[in-house]
Amino acid sequence: MERGTKQSLLKGYGWLSLAIVTEIFGTSMLKLSEGFTVLLPSFGVVIGFAIAFYCLSISIRTLPLSLAYAIWSGVGTALTAVIGVWIWGDAWNAYTVGGILLIIGGVVLLNGSKKAETAGKAAEQG
C-alpha cells in the first residue's frame, strides 16, 4: 500500500471520482432499464457498477476504506438525488435538501477525522 504521499492520494481521489461518476451512470441506467426489462440500459447498469467497484477498489489502495466508501456512497447518493430532481422530476423539498446537506456534512466530518488522525500520528513520530 502506498499511503501517504501527495501523488498517491491524488491518484486515489482520481480513481474515487471515476468510481462516483460510473456509479451515478449505473444508477441512472437502472431507472431507464425499467426493472431490467429494457436490454441496453440493463447492460449499462452492469457495466457502470462493475467499473465503479473496480475504481473504488483501486482507490482504497491509497485512501482509507472508511473515508473512500463514505465519499463514494455519500457523493453518489447526493448527486443521484440532484439528478433525480433535475432529470426525472423527483420531489425537491426540505427533506431532500436536508438529506443532501446531512450527507455532505457526514463526509466532511469523516474527512476531518482522518486528517486529525494523520496529524496526531505525525506529531507522535516527529
The first five atom37 places (N, CA, C, CB, O) and aatype in JSON, in Angstrom:
{
  "aatype": [12, 6, 1, 7, 16, 11, 5, 15, 10, 10, 11, 7, 18, 7, 17, 10, 15, 10, 0, 9, 19, 16, 6, 9, 13, 7, 16, 15, 12, 10, 11, 10, 15, 6, 7, 13, 16, 19, 10, 10, 14, 15, 13, 7, 19, 19, 9, 7, 13, 0, 9, 0, 13, 18, 4, 10, 15, 9, 15, 9, 1, 16, 10, 14, 10, 15, 10, 0, 18, 0, 9, 17, 15, 7, 19, 7, 16, 0, 10, 16, 0, 19, 9, 7, 19, 17, 9, 17, 7, 3, 0, 17, 2, 0, 18, 16, 19, 7, 7, 9, 10, 10, 9, 9, 7, 7, 19, 19, 10, 10, 2, 7, 15, 11, 11, 0, 6, 16, 0, 7, 11, 0, 0, 6, 5, 7],
  "atom_mask": [
    [1, 1, 1, 1, 1],
    [1, 1, 1, 1, 1],
    [1, 1, 1, 1, 1],
    [1, 1, 1, 0, 1],
    [1, 1, 1, 1, 1],
    [1, 1, 1, 1, 1],
    [1, 1, 1, 1, 1],
    [1, 1, 1, 1, 1],
    [1, 1, 1, 1, 1],
    [1, 1, 1, 1, 1],
    [1, 1, 1, 1, 1],
    [1, 1, 1, 0, 1],
    [1, 1, 1, 1, 1],
    [1, 1, 1, 0, 1],
    [1, 1, 1, 1, 1],
    [1, 1, 1, 1, 1],
    [1, 1, 1, 1, 1],
    [1, 1, 1, 1, 1],
    [1, 1, 1, 1, 1],
    [1, 1, 1, 1, 1],
    [1, 1, 1, 1, 1],
    [1, 1, 1, 1, 1],
    [1, 1, 1, 1, 1],
    [1, 1, 1, 1, 1],
    [1, 1, 1, 1, 1],
    [1, 1, 1, 0, 1],
    [1, 1, 1, 1, 1],
    [1, 1, 1, 1, 1],
    [1, 1, 1, 1, 1],
    [1, 1, 1, 1, 1],
    [1, 1, 1, 1, 1],
    [1, 1, 1, 1, 1],
    [1, 1, 1, 1, 1],
    [1, 1, 1, 1, 1],
    [1, 1, 1, 0, 1],
    [1, 1, 1, 1, 1],
    [1, 1, 1, 1, 1],
    [1, 1, 1, 1, 1],
    [1, 1, 1, 1, 1],
    [1, 1, 1, 1, 1],
    [1, 1, 1, 1, 1],
    [1, 1, 1, 1, 1],
    [1, 1, 1, 1, 1],
    [1, 1, 1, 0, 1],
    [1, 1, 1, 1, 1],
    [1, 1, 1, 1, 1],
    [1, 1, 1, 1, 1],
    [1, 1, 1, 0, 1],
    [1, 1, 1, 1, 1],
    [1, 1, 1, 1, 1],
    [1, 1, 1, 1, 1],
    [1, 1, 1, 1, 1],
    [1, 1, 1, 1, 1],
    [1, 1, 1, 1, 1],
    [1, 1, 1, 1, 1],
    [1, 1, 1, 1, 1],
    [1, 1, 1, 1, 1],
    [1, 1, 1, 1, 1],
    [1, 1, 1, 1, 1],
    [1, 1, 1, 1, 1],
    [1, 1, 1, 1, 1],
    [1, 1, 1, 1, 1],
    [1, 1, 1, 1, 1],
    [1, 1, 1, 1, 1],
    [1, 1, 1, 1, 1],
    [1, 1, 1, 1, 1],
    [1, 1, 1, 1, 1],
    [1, 1, 1, 1, 1],
    [1, 1, 1, 1, 1],
    [1, 1, 1, 1, 1],
    [1, 1, 1, 1, 1],
    [1, 1, 1, 1, 1],
    [1, 1, 1, 1, 1],
    [1, 1, 1, 0, 1],
    [1, 1, 1, 1, 1],
    [1, 1, 1, 0, 1],
    [1, 1, 1, 1, 1],
    [1, 1, 1, 1, 1],
    [1, 1, 1, 1, 1],
    [1, 1, 1, 1, 1],
    [1, 1, 1, 1, 1],
    [1, 1, 1, 1, 1],
    [1, 1, 1, 1, 1],
    [1, 1, 1, 0, 1],
    [1, 1, 1, 1, 1],
    [1, 1, 1, 1, 1],
    [1, 1, 1, 1, 1],
    [1, 1, 1, 1, 1],
    [1, 1, 1, 0, 1],
    [1, 1, 1, 1, 1],
    [1, 1, 1, 1, 1],
    [1, 1, 1, 1, 1],
    [1, 1, 1, 1, 1],
    [1, 1, 1, 1, 1],
    [1, 1, 1, 1, 1],
    [1, 1, 1, 1, 1],
    [1, 1, 1, 1, 1],
    [1, 1, 1, 0, 1],
    [1, 1, 1, 0, 1],
    [1, 1, 1, 1, 1],
    [1, 1, 1, 1, 1],
    [1, 1, 1, 1, 1],
    [1, 1, 1, 1, 1],
    [1, 1, 1, 1, 1],
    [1, 1, 1, 0, 1],
    [1, 1, 1, 0, 1],
    [1, 1, 1, 1, 1],
    [1, 1, 1, 1, 1],
    [1, 1, 1, 1, 1],
    [1, 1, 1, 1, 1],
    [1, 1, 1, 1, 1],
    [1, 1, 1, 0, 1],
    [1, 1, 1, 1, 1],
    [1, 1, 1, 1, 1],
    [1, 1, 1, 1, 1],
    [1, 1, 1, 1, 1],
    [1, 1, 1, 1, 1],
    [1, 1, 1, 1, 1],
    [1, 1, 1, 1, 1],
    [1, 1, 1, 0, 1],
    [1, 1, 1, 1, 1],
    [1, 1, 1, 1, 1],
    [1, 1, 1, 1, 1],
    [1, 1, 1, 1, 1],
    [1, 1, 1, 1, 1],
    [1, 1, 1, 0, 1]
  ],
  "atom_positions": [
    [[0.83, -1.18, 0.0], [0.0, 0.0, 0.0], [0.87, 1.25, 0.0], [-0.94, -0.01, 1.2], [1.82, 1.35, 0.79]],
    [[0.57, 2.17, -0.86], [1.4, 3.37, -0.99], [0.73, 4.58, -0.36], [1.7, 3.64, -2.46], [0.63, 5.64, -0.99]],
    [[0.27, 4.44, 0.86], [-0.44, 5.53, 1.53], [0.5, 6.68, 1.87], [-1.1, 5.02, 2.81], [1.7, 6.5, 2.1]],
    [[-0.09, 7.87, 1.88], [0.61, 8.99, 2.46], [1.15, 10.03, 1.51], [0.0, 0.0, 0.0], [1.02, 11.22, 1.79]],
    [[1.75, 9.64, 0.39], [2.33, 10.65, -0.48], [1.23, 11.43, -1.17], [3.28, 10.01, -1.51], [0.14, 10.92, -1.44]],
    [[1.53, 12.68, -1.45], [0.54, 13.55, -2.08], [0.12, 13.0, -3.45], [1.1, 14.98, -2.24], [-1.06, 13.03, -3.79]],
    [[1.08, 12.5, -4.21], [0.78, 11.97, -5.53], [-0.11, 10.73, -5.43], [2.07, 11.63, -6.28], [-1.04, 10.56, -6.22]],
    [[0.16, 9.85, -4.46], [-0.66, 8.65, -4.33], [-2.08, 9.01, -3.87], [-0.02, 7.67, -3.33], [-3.04, 8.36, -4.28]],
    [[-2.21, 10.03, -3.02], [-3.54, 10.46, -2.6], [-4.31, 11.05, -3.77], [-3.43, 11.48, -1.47], [-5.51, 10.82, -3.91]],
    [[-3.63, 11.82, -4.62], [-4.29, 12.37, -5.81], [-4.78, 11.27, -6.73], [-3.35, 13.31, -6.57], [-5.88, 11.34, -7.27]],
    [[-3.95, 10.24, -6.9], [-4.38, 9.09, -7.71], [-5.6, 8.43, -7.08], [-3.23, 8.06, -7.85], [-6.55, 8.07, -7.78]],
    [[-5.56, 8.27, -5.76], [-6.69, 7.66, -5.07], [-7.97, 8.44, -5.26], [0.0, 0.0, 0.0], [-9.03, 7.87, -5.52]],
    [[-7.88, 9.77, -5.13], [-9.07, 10.6, -5.34], [-9.5, 10.61, -6.8], [-8.79, 12.03, -4.87], [-10.69, 10.73, -7.09]],
    [[-8.56, 10.48, -7.72], [-8.92, 10.37, -9.14], [-9.73, 9.11, -9.41], [0.0, 0.0, 0.0], [-10.76, 9.15, -10.08]],
    [[-9.24, 7.98, -8.89], [-9.97, 6.71, -9.04], [-11.33, 6.79, -8.35], [-9.15, 5.54, -8.47], [-12.32, 6.27, -8.85]],
    [[-11.36, 7.45, -7.2], [-12.62, 7.59, -6.46], [-13.61, 8.44, -7.25], [-12.36, 8.21, -5.07], [-14.8, 8.13, -7.28]],
    [[-13.14, 9.49, -7.89], [-14.01, 10.33, -8.71], [-14.6, 9.54, -9.86], [-13.24, 11.55, -9.25], [-15.79, 9.66, -10.17]],
    [[-13.77, 8.73, -10.5], [-14.25, 7.89, -11.59], [-15.26, 6.87, -11.07], [-13.08, 7.16, -12.28], [-16.24, 6.57, -11.76]],
    [[-15.03, 6.34, -9.88], [-15.99, 5.4, -9.27], [-17.34, 6.07, -9.04], [-15.43, 4.85, -7.94], [-18.38, 5.47, -9.26]],
    [[-17.31, 7.32, -8.6], [-18.55, 8.06, -8.35], [-19.31, 8.3, -9.66], [-18.26, 9.4, -7.65], [-20.52, 8.08, -9.73]],
    [[-18.6, 8.75, -10.68], [-19.24, 9.04, -11.97], [-19.87, 7.78, -12.56], [-18.21, 9.63, -12.96], [-21.0, 7.82, -13.04]],
    [[-19.14, 6.66, -12.52], [-19.67, 5.43, -13.12], [-20.8, 4.84, -12.27], [-18.55, 4.4, -13.29], [-21.7, 4.19, -12.81]],
    [[-20.76, 5.05, -10.97], [-21.87, 4.6, -10.12], [-23.13, 5.4, -10.42], [-21.5, 4.73, -8.62], [-24.22, 4.84, -10.48]],
    [[-22.99, 6.7, -10.62], [-24.14, 7.54, -10.98], [-24.68, 7.13, -12.35], [-23.75, 9.04, -10.97], [-25.89, 7.09, -12.56]],
    [[-23.77, 6.84, -13.28], [-24.2, 6.35, -14.59], [-25.0, 5.06, -14.44], [-22.97, 6.12, -15.52], [-26.09, 4.93, -15.01]],
    [[-24.47, 4.11, -13.67], [-25.16, 2.84, -13.47], [-26.53, 3.02, -12.83], [0.0, 0.0, 0.0], [-27.49, 2.36, -13.22]],
    [[-26.61, 3.92, -11.87], [-27.89, 4.18, -11.21], [-28.88, 4.83, -12.16], [-27.68, 5.08, -9.98], [-30.07, 4.51, -12.14]],
    [[-28.41, 5.74, -13.0], [-29.28, 6.37, -14.0], [-29.79, 5.34, -15.0], [-28.55, 7.5, -14.72], [-30.94, 5.39, -15.42]],
    [[-28.91, 4.42, -15.39], [-29.32, 3.36, -16.3], [-30.34, 2.43, -15.64], [-28.1, 2.55, -16.77], [-31.2, 1.86, -16.31]],
    [[-30.24, 2.28, -14.32], [-31.19, 1.46, -13.58], [-32.61, 2.0, -13.76], [-30.82, 1.4, -12.08], [-33.56, 1.24, -13.93]],
    [[-32.73, 3.32, -13.71], [-34.04, 3.95, -13.93], [-34.53, 3.67, -15.35], [-33.96, 5.47, -13.68], [-35.7, 3.35, -15.56]],
    [[-33.63, 3.79, -16.32], [-34.01, 3.57, -17.72], [-34.27, 2.11, -18.06], [-32.93, 4.1, -18.62], [-34.98, 1.81, -19.01]],
    [[-33.7, 1.19, -17.28], [-33.85, -0.24, -17.59], [-35.25, -0.76, -17.27], [-32.83, -1.05, -16.81], [-35.63, -1.85, -17.69]],
    [[-36.02, 0.03, -16.52], [-37.39, -0.34, -16.15], [-37.45, -1.75, -15.58], [-38.32, -0.22, -17.37], [-38.17, -2.61, -16.08]],
    [[-36.67, -1.96, -14.52], [-36.66, -3.27, -13.86], [-35.98, -4.34, -14.69], [0.0, 0.0, 0.0], [-36.39, -5.5, -14.67]],
    [[-34.95, -3.96, -15.41], [-34.17, -4.85, -16.28], [-35.01, -5.44, -17.42], [-33.56, -5.97, -15.46], [-34.74, -6.55, -17.88]],
    [[-36.03, -4.71, -17.85], [-36.84, -5.18, -18.98], [-36.41, -4.54, -20.3], [-38.31, -4.88, -18.73], [-36.81, -5.0, -21.37]],
    [[-35.6, -3.48, -20.23], [-35.06, -2.84, -21.44], [-33.58, -3.21, -21.5], [-35.27, -1.27, -21.41], [-32.81, -2.92, -20.59]],
    [[-33.18, -3.86, -22.6], [-31.88, -4.52, -22.68], [-30.68, -3.57, -22.58], [-31.79, -5.27, -23.95], [-29.83, -3.77, -21.72]],
    [[-30.6, -2.55, -23.41], [-29.41, -1.7, -23.45], [-29.14, -0.99, -22.11], [-29.56, -0.67, -24.55], [-28.01, -1.04, -21.63]],
    [[-30.13, -0.34, -21.51], [-29.86, 0.25, -20.19], [-29.5, -0.8, -19.13], [-31.07, 1.05, -19.73], [-28.76, -0.5, -18.2]],
    [[-30.02, -2.01, -19.27], [-29.67, -3.08, -18.32], [-28.19, -3.4, -18.4], [-30.5, -4.35, -18.61], [-27.54, -3.61, -17.37]],
    [[-27.64, -3.44, -19.61], [-26.2, -3.62, -19.77], [-25.45, -2.43, -19.15], [-25.82, -3.77, -21.26], [-24.4, -2.61, -18.53]],
    [[-25.99, -1.23, -19.32], [-25.38, -0.04, -18.73], [-25.29, -0.12, -17.22], [0.0, 0.0, 0.0], [-24.32, 0.34, -16.63]],
    [[-26.31, -0.7, -16.59], [-26.3, -0.88, -15.13], [-25.13, -1.77, -14.72], [-27.63, -1.5, -14.63], [-24.33, -1.41, -13.85]],
    [[-25.03, -2.92, -15.37], [-23.99, -3.89, -15.03], [-22.6, -3.32, -15.29], [-24.17, -5.2, -15.82], [-21.71, -3.43, -14.44]],
    [[-22.42, -2.71, -16.44], [-21.12, -2.15, -16.8], [-20.77, -0.98, -15.87], [-21.12, -1.68, -18.28], [-19.64, -0.88, -15.38]],
    [[-21.73, -0.09, -15.63], [-21.48, 1.06, -14.76], [-21.07, 0.65, -13.36], [0.0, 0.0, 0.0], [-20.1, 1.18, -12.81]],
    [[-21.79, -0.29, -12.78], [-21.45, -0.72, -11.42], [-20.18, -1.54, -11.37], [-22.59, -1.52, -10.83], [-19.42, -1.45, -10.4]],
    [[-19.92, -2.34, -12.41], [-18.66, -3.11, -12.44], [-17.46, -2.16, -12.47], [-18.63, -4.06, -13.67], [-16.5, -2.36, -11.73]],
    [[-17.53, -1.15, -13.31], [-16.43, -0.18, -13.39], [-16.33, 0.6, -12.08], [-16.64, 0.8, -14.58], [-15.23, 0.87, -11.59]],
    [[-17.48, 0.96, -11.5], [-17.48, 1.72, -10.24], [-16.78, 0.93, -9.13], [-18.91, 2.06, -9.82], [-15.95, 1.48, -8.41]],
    [[-17.12, -0.35, -9.0], [-16.5, -1.15, -7.94], [-15.02, -1.38, -8.21], [-17.22, -2.49, -7.79], [-14.21, -1.42, -7.28]],
    [[-14.66, -1.54, -9.48], [-13.24, -1.69, -9.81], [-12.47, -0.43, -9.41], [-13.06, -1.98, -11.33], [-11.43, -0.51, -8.75]],
    [[-12.99, 0.74, -9.81], [-12.31, 2.0, -9.49], [-12.26, 2.24, -7.98], [-13.03, 3.18, -10.17], [-11.26, 2.73, -7.46]],
    [[-13.33, 1.88, -7.28], [-13.33, 2.02, -5.82], [-12.26, 1.13, -5.21], [-14.72, 1.66, -5.24], [-11.57, 1.53, -4.27]],
    [[-12.12, -0.08, -5.74], [-11.11, -1.0, -5.19], [-9.7, -0.47, -5.41], [-11.25, -2.39, -5.81], [-8.82, -0.69, -4.58]],
    [[-9.47, 0.2, -6.52], [-8.16, 0.8, -6.79], [-7.94, 2.0, -5.86], [-8.04, 1.24, -8.28], [-6.83, 2.21, -5.35]],
    [[-8.99, 2.78, -5.63], [-8.84, 3.99, -4.8], [-8.47, 3.64, -3.36], [-10.12, 4.81, -4.82], [-7.75, 4.4, -2.71]],
    [[-8.95, 2.51, -2.84], [-8.66, 2.2, -1.44], [-7.27, 1.62, -1.24], [-9.69, 1.22, -0.91], [-6.89, 1.25, -0.13]],
    [[-6.5, 1.54, -2.31], [-5.08, 1.21, -2.15], [-4.35, 2.36, -1.45], [-4.42, 0.91, -3.52], [-3.38, 2.14, -0.72]],
    [[-4.83, 3.58, -1.7], [-4.14, 4.75, -1.14], [-5.0, 5.56, -0.17], [-3.68, 5.64, -2.25], [-4.48, 6.36, 0.6]],
    [[-6.31, 5.37, -0.21], [-7.21, 6.1, 0.68], [-7.74, 5.15, 1.76], [-8.38, 6.73, -0.11], [-7.91, 3.96, 1.5]],
    [[-8.0, 5.67, 2.95], [-8.61, 4.81, 3.98], [-9.98, 4.32, 3.51], [-8.74, 5.59, 5.32], [-10.75, 5.08, 2.92]],
    [[-10.28, 3.07, 3.78], [-11.53, 2.46, 3.34], [-12.74, 3.24, 3.82], [-11.62, 1.02, 3.83], [-13.65, 3.53, 3.04]],
    [[-12.76, 3.59, 5.1], [-13.94, 4.28, 5.65], [-14.17, 5.62, 4.96], [-13.78, 4.49, 7.16], [-15.31, 5.99, 4.69]],
    [[-13.12, 6.34, 4.68], [-13.24, 7.63, 4.01], [-13.67, 7.45, 2.56], [-11.91, 8.39, 4.08], [-14.6, 8.12, 2.1]],
    [[-13.01, 6.55, 1.83], [-13.34, 6.35, 0.42], [-14.78, 5.89, 0.25], [-12.39, 5.32, -0.21], [-15.5, 6.39, -0.61]],
    [[-15.2, 4.94, 1.08], [-16.56, 4.43, 0.95], [-17.58, 5.5, 1.32], [-16.75, 3.19, 1.82], [-18.63, 5.61, 0.67]],
    [[-17.3, 6.28, 2.35], [-18.22, 7.35, 2.75], [-18.36, 8.39, 1.65], [-17.75, 8.02, 4.04], [-19.47, 8.83, 1.35]],
    [[-17.25, 8.76, 1.05], [-17.31, 9.74, -0.05], [-18.03, 9.15, -1.24], [-15.89, 10.19, -0.46], [-18.9, 9.8, -1.83]],
    [[-17.69, 7.92, -1.61], [-18.3, 7.27, -2.77], [-19.81, 7.16, -2.61], [-17.69, 5.88, -2.99], [-20.57, 7.56, -3.49]],
    [[-20.23, 6.62, -1.48], [-21.67, 6.43, -1.3], [-22.38, 7.76, -1.04], [-21.93, 5.47, -0.14], [-23.49, 7.97, -1.55]],
    [[-21.77, 8.65, -0.27], [-22.4, 9.92, 0.05], [-22.54, 10.84, -1.15], [0.0, 0.0, 0.0], [-23.62, 11.35, -1.43]],
    [[-21.43, 11.05, -1.84], [-21.47, 11.94, -3.02], [-22.33, 11.31, -4.11], [-20.04, 12.22, -3.55], [-23.09, 12.01, -4.78]],
    [[-22.2, 9.99, -4.29], [-23.03, 9.31, -5.28], [-24.51, 9.46, -4.97], [0.0, 0.0, 0.0], [-25.31, 9.73, -5.87]],
    [[-24.88, 9.3, -3.71], [-26.28, 9.44, -3.31], [-26.76, 10.87, -3.49], [-26.46, 9.0, -1.85], [-27.85, 11.1, -4.02]],
    [[-25.96, 11.83, -3.06], [-26.36, 13.24, -3.18], [-26.51, 13.65, -4.65], [-25.33, 14.14, -2.49], [-27.5, 14.28, -5.01]],
    [[-25.54, 13.29, -5.48], [-25.64, 13.66, -6.89], [-26.76, 12.92, -7.6], [-24.31, 13.38, -7.6], [-27.41, 13.47, -8.49]],
    [[-27.0, 11.67, -7.21], [-28.12, 10.92, -7.79], [-29.44, 11.58, -7.41], [-28.09, 9.45, -7.32], [-30.36, 11.62, -8.22]],
    [[-29.55, 12.09, -6.18], [-30.76, 12.8, -5.77], [-30.96, 14.06, -6.61], [-30.69, 13.16, -4.28], [-32.07, 14.37, -7.03]],
    [[-29.87, 14.79, -6.84], [-29.96, 16.0, -7.67], [-30.36, 15.64, -9.1], [-28.6, 16.76, -7.67], [-31.21, 16.31, -9.69]],
    [[-29.78, 14.59, -9.65], [-30.14, 14.13, -11.0], [-31.6, 13.68, -11.03], [-29.21, 12.98, -11.46], [-32.31, 13.94, -12.0]],
    [[-32.03, 13.01, -9.96], [-33.43, 12.59, -9.88], [-34.39, 13.76, -9.95], [0.0, 0.0, 0.0], [-35.43, 13.69, -10.6]],
    [[-34.04, 14.83, -9.28], [-34.88, 16.04, -9.3], [-34.8, 16.7, -10.66], [-34.45, 17.02, -8.2], [-35.81, 17.08, -11.24]],
    [[-33.59, 16.85, -11.16], [-33.34, 17.59, -12.39], [-33.86, 16.86, -13.62], [-31.85, 17.86, -12.54], [-34.52, 17.48, -14.46]],
    [[-33.58, 15.57, -13.74], [-33.92, 14.84, -14.96], [-35.24, 14.08, -14.83], [-32.81, 13.87, -15.31], [-36.04, 14.07, -15.77]],
    [[-35.47, 13.44, -13.69], [-36.62, 12.54, -13.57], [-37.82, 13.18, -12.88], [-36.22, 11.32, -12.82], [-38.86, 12.53, -12.74]],
    [[-37.69, 14.42, -12.45], [-38.82, 15.11, -11.84], [-39.15, 14.65, -10.43], [0.0, 0.0, 0.0], [-40.28, 14.8, -9.97]],
    [[-38.16, 14.09, -9.73], [-38.38, 13.7, -8.33], [-38.65, 14.94, -7.49], [-37.14, 12.92, -7.78], [-38.31, 16.06, -7.88]],
    [[-39.26, 14.73, -6.34], [-39.62, 15.85, -5.46], [-38.37, 16.55, -4.92], [-40.5, 15.36, -4.29], [-37.41, 15.91, -4.51]],
    [[-38.42, 17.87, -4.92], [-37.35, 18.7, -4.33], [-38.0, 19.47, -3.2], [-36.67, 19.67, -5.4], [-38.73, 20.44, -3.43]],
    [[-37.74, 19.03, -1.99], [-38.37, 19.68, -0.84], [-37.36, 19.77, 0.3], [-39.64, 18.89, -0.39], [-36.18, 19.47, 0.13]],
    [[-37.84, 20.19, 1.44], [-36.94, 20.38, 2.59], [-36.27, 19.08, 2.99], [-37.71, 20.96, 3.78], [-35.12, 19.08, 3.42]],
    [[-36.97, 17.96, 2.86], [-36.38, 16.67, 3.21], [-35.23, 16.3, 2.27], [-37.45, 15.57, 3.19], [-34.19, 15.8, 2.71]],
    [[-35.43, 16.55, 0.99], [-34.37, 16.28, 0.01], [-33.15, 17.13, 0.3], [-34.88, 16.54, -1.42], [-32.03, 16.62, 0.37]],
    [[-33.36, 18.41, 0.47], [-32.25, 19.33, 0.74], [-31.57, 18.98, 2.06], [-32.75, 20.8, 0.77], [-30.35, 18.92, 2.13]],
    [[-32.36, 18.73, 3.09], [-31.8, 18.37, 4.38], [-31.0, 17.08, 4.32], [0.0, 0.0, 0.0], [-29.92, 16.99, 4.91]],
    [[-31.51, 16.09, 3.61], [-30.78, 14.83, 3.47], [-29.46, 15.01, 2.76], [0.0, 0.0, 0.0], [-28.45, 14.45, 3.18]],
    [[-29.46, 15.79, 1.69], [-28.21, 16.03, 0.95], [-27.22, 16.79, 1.84], [-28.5, 16.84, -0.34], [-26.03, 16.47, 1.84]],
    [[-27.69, 17.77, 2.58], [-26.79, 18.52, 3.47], [-26.22, 17.62, 4.58], [-27.53, 19.71, 4.1], [-25.06, 17.76, 4.95]],
    [[-27.03, 16.71, 5.1], [-26.53, 15.78, 6.12], [-25.47, 14.84, 5.54], [-27.69, 14.96, 6.7], [-24.48, 14.53, 6.2]],
    [[-25.69, 14.39, 4.31], [-24.7, 13.52, 3.66], [-23.38, 14.27, 3.49], [-25.21, 13.03, 2.28], [-22.32, 13.76, 3.83]],
    [[-23.46, 15.49, 2.97], [-22.25, 16.29, 2.77], [-21.56, 16.56, 4.11], [-22.6, 17.64, 2.07], [-20.34, 16.47, 4.21]],
    [[-22.34, 16.88, 5.14], [-21.77, 17.11, 6.46], [-21.07, 15.87, 7.0], [0.0, 0.0, 0.0], [-20.0, 15.98, 7.6]],
    [[-21.65, 14.71, 6.8], [-21.03, 13.47, 7.24], [-19.71, 13.2, 6.55], [0.0, 0.0, 0.0], [-18.74, 12.79, 7.19]],
    [[-19.67, 13.43, 5.25], [-18.42, 13.23, 4.51], [-17.35, 14.21, 4.99], [-18.66, 13.41, 2.99], [-16.19, 13.84, 5.15]],
    [[-17.74, 15.47, 5.22], [-16.78, 16.47, 5.71], [-16.25, 16.06, 7.08], [-17.45, 17.87, 5.78], [-15.05, 16.17, 7.33]],
    [[-17.12, 15.61, 7.97], [-16.68, 15.18, 9.3], [-15.74, 13.98, 9.22], [-17.89, 14.83, 10.16], [-14.72, 13.95, 9.92]],
    [[-16.06, 13.0, 8.38], [-15.17, 11.85, 8.23], [-13.82, 12.27, 7.69], [-15.79, 10.81, 7.32], [-12.78, 11.8, 8.17]],
    [[-13.82, 13.15, 6.7], [-12.57, 13.62, 6.13], [-11.76, 14.37, 7.18], [-12.84, 14.53, 4.91], [-10.54, 14.19, 7.26]],
    [[-12.42, 15.2, 7.98], [-11.73, 15.92, 9.05], [-11.16, 15.0, 10.1], [0.0, 0.0, 0.0], [-10.08, 15.25, 10.63]],
    [[-11.87, 13.93, 10.42], [-11.37, 12.99, 11.43], [-10.13, 12.26, 10.93], [-12.45, 11.98, 11.82], [-9.22, 11.98, 11.71]],
    [[-10.07, 11.96, 9.65], [-8.89, 11.29, 9.08], [-7.7, 12.24, 9.07], [-9.19, 10.79, 7.65], [-6.57, 11.82, 9.32]],
    [[-7.94, 13.52, 8.77], [-6.85, 14.5, 8.79], [-6.32, 14.7, 10.2], [-7.31, 15.84, 8.2], [-5.12, 14.81, 10.41]],
    [[-7.23, 14.75, 11.18], [-6.81, 14.9, 12.57], [-6.02, 13.69, 13.03], [-8.03, 15.11, 13.48], [-5.03, 13.82, 13.75]],
    [[-6.45, 12.51, 12.62], [-5.74, 11.27, 12.98], [-4.34, 11.26, 12.38], [-6.52, 10.04, 12.5], [-3.38, 10.88, 13.05]],
    [[-4.22, 11.68, 11.12], [-2.92, 11.73, 10.44], [-2.01, 12.75, 11.12], [-3.1, 12.09, 8.96], [-0.83, 12.48, 11.32]],
    [[-2.55, 13.91, 11.47], [-1.75, 14.94, 12.15], [-1.29, 14.45, 13.51], [-2.56, 16.24, 12.3], [-0.16, 14.72, 13.91]],
    [[-2.14, 13.74, 14.22], [-1.77, 13.2, 15.52], [-0.65, 12.18, 15.42], [0.0, 0.0, 0.0], [0.26, 12.18, 16.25]],
    [[-0.7, 11.32, 14.42], [0.36, 10.32, 14.22], [1.67, 10.99, 13.84], [-0.05, 9.31, 13.13], [2.74, 10.58, 14.29]],
    [[1.58, 12.04, 13.01], [2.79, 12.76, 12.6], [3.43, 13.44, 13.81], [2.46, 13.8, 11.51], [4.65, 13.47, 13.93]],
    [[2.61, 13.99, 14.7], [3.13, 14.66, 15.9], [3.81, 13.66, 16.83], [2.01, 15.39, 16.64], [4.82, 13.97, 17.46]],
    [[3.25, 12.45, 16.93], [3.85, 11.41, 17.77], [5.21, 10.97, 17.24], [2.91, 10.21, 17.87], [6.12, 10.69, 18.02]],
    [[5.33, 10.91, 15.91], [6.58, 10.45, 15.3], [7.63, 11.55, 15.25], [6.31, 9.94, 13.89], [8.83, 11.27, 15.32]],
    [[7.18, 12.79, 15.14], [8.08, 13.91, 14.93], [8.61, 14.46, 16.17], [0.0, 0.0, 0.0], [9.39, 15.41, 16.15]]
  ]
}
